Structure formats: structure tokens, C-alpha cells
């Protein structure tokens, strides 16, 4: 698994001629490649899928698998991703959290400004997002359209700072391939870990994707309380 060590605020500023320049989600860069294994608690959970869920995923995949690589952004979201998100149900009226689509998010600390629109966020809040906790980016057919990693990174940095967390999770999607990510902040430095790929066209890997998302929902419940 890959791990990116992100420069701290001062190091990032030193690279900019204009210290007030806005760093858009689509242009922020990754730096200092390292390697790490930091997904054991996430991917090795004891979550089990019941037969109803297994049947749902198999039926969905059989219906959509021949179109997944040709779908545009909105087709992929509506026909394949949203049914999965709705099945998991990232919404809890009592605990006051839900999923937000195409949501603008920004963070500014006086020197750096991060801003843009996130494809999918789960966080505390109902009418308005108050505490972003989980991000997914970006419903694209392939890397020739755009690279979702830098944009996701910026979203997660903004979300981590807004939510005052030490660790935040996310994922990015390129065609049928999912990569899960973890962003941690330790002593004012960001550590960004990327998992190996999961191919949603393979039923066993789609089931793993689903389990990973259920883990996130359970963790959000714990965080919000």
C-alpha cells in the first residue's frame, strides 16, 4: 500500500509565490512518496453480509457490469453507486447525520485556502453539513478525464480541520476501481495512505467494498455518539 507524506502548512506556503493563493481541490499536489500498511482495522473487520445483501449486490452487478466502464459521471452515480449507498443507508435522523452530494466545502487558516465541491460526503448535520467525516471522489470513467487523488486529498484536509479530528477516511473511484484512503494529522503534518485497488466488477471485491463502507457507517455512529 502507498503512503504519501504531505508537507506541513509552512512548507506548503514556502512553495507559493503568493501566500494567499487559493489551492483548488483539482490542482493540489501530492508529495514525498512513502509506503505503509494502515488499513488492518478497516479491512479486517468482522462485518458479515446477510443473504439479502449478497443477493442485492449480485443482482446489481449482473445488471450494470457491462456498462460500468462506459458510464459517464452521472450515469455511474445514479445507476450503480447511489443504490449501494442507499442500501447501506448513510442517514440517521436520531443521530443527526446523512450523506451530502455535490457539496461545497472550504477551509482557510489565514494562509492557505482549500475550496471546491465534493462528490459525496457523510457527516453530522441534517439541513446543513456541520462535521464532514467521510468523502468519496470522483465519479469518472478513467484517469484520462481527471485524477481524483489530489482533489480528494484537499477535501479530506479541509474536512479533517473543520471536524477537528485526528484521522479521516475517504475513497476515490476511477471507472470500476475503488481505492480507499486514510488521512491522519500528527504534529501538524498530514499522512495520506492509499489502499490497493478493489474492482467493483468482481462480486467478491464488490462485497468487500460494501463491507468497507458499512465499517465507515459504524465508525461515524461511534464518532457522533
RAGI-V14560 format. One record per residue. N is the residue number from 0. RES is the residue in one letter. PHI is phi as a letter, one per 40 degrees, with the letter a starting at -180 (* if undefined). PSI is psi in whole degrees, -180 to 180 (* if undefined). OMEGA is omega in degrees with one decimal (NA if undefined). Layout:
((N RES PHI PSI OMEGA) (N RES PHI PSI OMEGA))
//
This chain:
((0 X * 146 -177.1) (1 X c 149 174.6) (2 X b 130 178.1) (3 X b 130 174.2) (4 X c 118 -175.7) (5 X c 139 179.9) (6 X c 147 176.3) (7 X c 174 -172.7) (8 X d -45 -176.3) (9 X c -42 178.8) (10 X c -38 179.1) (11 X c -41 179.4) (12 X c -36 -177.5) (13 X c -21 179.6) (14 X c -8 -175.7) (15 X b 131 176.3) (16 X c -36 178.2) (17 X b 111 -174.9) (18 X c -15 180.0) (19 X c 7 -177.0) (20 X c 136 177.5) (21 X c 133 176.6) (22 X c 102 -178.0) (23 X c 150 -179.1) (24 X d -30 -175.2) (25 X c -6 -174.7) (26 X b -11 179.9) (27 X c 144 -173.9) (28 X b 154 174.3) (29 X c 146 -177.6) (30 X b 160 168.0) (31 X f 74 -178.2) (32 X c 129 173.5) (33 X b 178 177.9) (34 X b 146 -174.4) (35 X a 155 171.2) (36 X b 109 -175.7) (37 X b 29 -176.4) (38 X b 10 -174.1) (39 X d -46 -177.8) (40 X c -32 -177.6) (41 X c -52 -171.2) (42 X c -14 -177.6) (43 X b 22 178.1) (44 X c 163 -176.8) (45 X c 26 179.1) (46 X c 131 178.7) (47 X b 141 177.8) (48 X c 132 176.4) (49 X c 171 -174.4) (50 X c -36 178.3) (51 X d -44 179.8) (52 X c -42 177.6) (53 X c -42 178.8) (54 X c -40 178.4) (55 X c -47 -178.4) (56 X c -40 178.9) (57 X c -43 179.1) (58 X c -44 179.3) (59 X c -44 -178.5) (60 X c -41 178.8) (61 X c -35 -179.4) (62 X c -36 -168.0) (63 X b -12 -168.1) (64 X c -31 -178.5) (65 X c -11 -178.3) (66 X b -9 -172.0) (67 X d -39 -177.0) (68 X c -14 -178.7) (69 X b -14 179.6) (70 X c 142 168.1) (71 X c -178 -173.2) (72 X d -49 -176.8) (73 X c -36 177.3) (74 X c -45 -179.8) (75 X c -44 -178.6) (76 X c -51 -173.2) (77 X c -42 -172.2) (78 X c -24 -173.9) (79 X b -47 -173.7) (80 X c -47 -177.6) (81 X c -41 175.7) (82 X d -37 177.8) (83 X c -46 179.6) (84 X c -40 -179.6) (85 X c -34 177.6) (86 X c -43 176.6) (87 X c -36 177.2) (88 X g 76 177.4) (89 X c 59 178.7) (90 X a 132 178.1) (91 X a 105 -177.0) (92 X c -35 -177.7) (93 X c -42 -179.6) (94 X c -7 171.1) (95 X g 51 170.5) (96 X a 157 178.9) (97 X a 178 175.6) (98 X c 143 176.2) (99 X b 130 179.0) (100 X b 143 176.1) (101 X f 57 -173.7) (102 X b 130 177.7) (103 X c 139 179.9) (104 X a 144 -179.2) (105 X a 155 176.0) (106 X a 136 176.8) (107 X a 131 179.9) (108 X b 16 -178.6) (109 X g -22 179.5) (110 X b -43 -176.6) (111 X b 138 175.6) (112 X b 124 174.8) (113 X b 128 -177.2) (114 X a 150 178.8) (115 X i -167 -178.8) (116 X b 122 -179.9) (117 X c 140 -179.0) (118 X c -43 -173.2) (119 X a 125 177.1) (120 X b 139 167.3) (121 X b 132 -179.0) (122 X a 174 177.9) (123 X c 142 -178.2) (124 X h 158 180.0) (125 X b -65 173.6) (126 X c -38 -177.8) (127 X b 145 177.0) (128 X c 123 -179.2) (129 X b -39 -174.8) (130 X a 93 178.6) (131 X c 136 -175.7) (132 X b -31 -177.3) (133 X a 138 -176.5) (134 X b 145 167.0) (135 X b 134 180.0) (136 X a 133 15.9) (137 X a 134 -171.3) (138 X c 76 -177.5) (139 X b 158 179.6) (140 X c -28 -176.9) (141 X a 169 -176.4) (142 X c -19 178.7) (143 X c -17 178.6) (144 X c -44 175.3) (145 X a 160 176.1) (146 X c 116 -175.1) (147 X c -15 -174.4) (148 X d -53 -178.0) (149 X c -39 -179.8) (150 X c -44 178.0) (151 X c -42 179.8) (152 X d -49 -178.9) (153 X c -41 176.8) (154 X d -44 -176.4) (155 X c -36 175.0) (156 X c -47 178.4) (157 X c -45 -179.3) (158 X c -41 179.2) (159 X c -44 -178.7) (160 X c -43 179.5) (161 X c -41 -175.3) (162 X c -9 -179.1) (163 X f 45 176.6) (164 X b 162 174.6) (165 X c -15 -179.2) (166 X a 142 179.1) (167 X a 149 -175.7) (168 X b 159 177.7) (169 X a -175 177.4) (170 X a 153 169.8) (171 X b 151 -173.2) (172 X b 128 173.4) (173 X b 105 -175.9) (174 X g -118 178.4) (175 X c -3 -172.5) (176 X c 131 177.5) (177 X b 136 167.6) (178 X b 131 177.3) (179 X c 150 -174.8) (180 X b 154 173.9) (181 X b 130 174.7) (182 X b 125 178.1) (183 X b 148 174.8) (184 X b 117 -179.1) (185 X b 117 178.4) (186 X f 52 174.8) (187 X g 21 175.8) (188 X b 140 -177.0) (189 X c 135 177.8) (190 X b 121 -171.0) (191 X b 112 -176.8) (192 X b 137 -177.8) (193 X b 131 -179.3) (194 X c 170 167.5) (195 X c 166 -176.4) (196 X c 146 168.6) (197 X b 128 -178.5) (198 X c 113 -176.3) (199 X c -11 176.9) (200 X c -10 177.4) (201 X b 125 -171.8) (202 X d -43 -178.7) (203 X c -35 179.0) (204 X c -33 174.2) (205 X c -39 176.0) (206 X c -38 177.2) (207 X c -41 175.9) (208 X d -46 -179.4) (209 X c -45 177.9) (210 X c -41 179.8) (211 X c -36 178.2) (212 X c -37 175.9) (213 X c -40 176.2) (214 X d -44 179.8) (215 X c -45 178.8) (216 X d -46 179.7) (217 X c -40 179.2) (218 X c -39 177.7) (219 X c -42 177.2) (220 X d -41 178.3) (221 X c -42 -178.7) (222 X c -46 -176.8) (223 X c -36 177.6) (224 X g * NA))
//
